[in-house]
């Protein structure tokens, strides 16, 4: 009888321990595009996470799927399913963060961030970019601007310098297209709805629009209003038309119309294009093979984006945040994960691997960053970067990329497409869709 009682109690105790353990076991879902998409950064990043997260977050199991491999897909899926509580932590682009915040999907991080000893290490402009209505919704792990990356060996071959104007950009690109078999002078990202298509367009637009966003907030009416003209939008769209149709041959290969960013990147590092508006992540492709390594390390130059007549030296400022799902059931562990992924160690490893600029002062001060020619070429242009206004850019991205399609496929003139785009954006503002 005593033995049976002891056995019964033992099973009960084991059951209670198992139940308690199941309650303590915590699973975290992380969506992190560079770790989910095929590319040179994926292997080293996922290796670091698999080796370090178990030690730094004991008792937490991190899902190794890392979400959709394309930012626009991740954004759409998170907006649809985020209220289910997964993923707990999501990495993204600035315009995606703004859309998530508008949808009520993000946890404000001010309290945790202000208590973090590393707070003062972050460059203030990167924190400001992730702050909406006075609240911080993400912690940055990299930052960059768009500049012109070009084949300096080909420029030397034909006695030309990095173009300083849009006219020179078109002329030099057309020259290379005509002289170099299989090489387009210029490549642009033009896929409809693509994040990169929008980012390239808005870089050119900032130059035309005096370094200002297309919308501004009216404190009196408490509404967003247009801060540009149809003519300025048309001027940028005219550049796209000229890239594909001015000159014989033109600056860009017409067969590349509709390319997304993966094609833009790989075409340059494989020698199929001579100039691209680009961010510093391109340097990570040096790890993919000898051709890419030679082009990036020996044959590439970096210059500010060429300017339109009367334009302003301005460009798109990208700040990539890591955010917490407001519906996560593991917010404390989610914050611990964010601290790891924005720590000095992870940021230094990831930023050096991808060639992007660090948002942390202590990382920027490391010799491998402050003495690196690629890093300096991009960081020197950070002061010209313009952060996006805190509106919901989802509709606007689609409106802009659709206008580009109309022009590059000759379904509309730049003037007509500019007027139509302006009217559409004005209607978005009037209907409180921003």
Secondary structure, DSSP 4 states (H G I P E B T S, - for coil): -HHHHHHHHHHHHHHHHHHHHHHH-EEE-EE-HHHHSSSTTHHHHHHHHHHHHHHHSTTEEEPS--S-SSHHHHHHHHHHHGGGT--SEEE--HHHHHHHHHTT-B---HHHHHT-TTGGGB-HHHHHHTEETTEE--EEEEEEE-EEEEEHHHHHHTT-----BHHHHHHHHHHHHHHSTT-BS-B----TT-HHHHHHHHHHHHHHTTT--SEEEETTTTEEEE-S-HHHHHHHHHHHHHHHHSBTTBSS-GGGTT--HHHHHHHHHTTSBSEEEE-GGGGGGGGS-HHHHHHHHHSEEEEPPPB-TT----EEEEEEEEEEBTT-S-HHHHHHHHHHHTSHHHHHHHHHHHTPBPSBHHHHTSHHHHT-HHHHHHHTTGGGEEPPPSS--HHHHHHHHHHHHHHHTTSS-HHHHHHHHHHHHHHHHHTT--
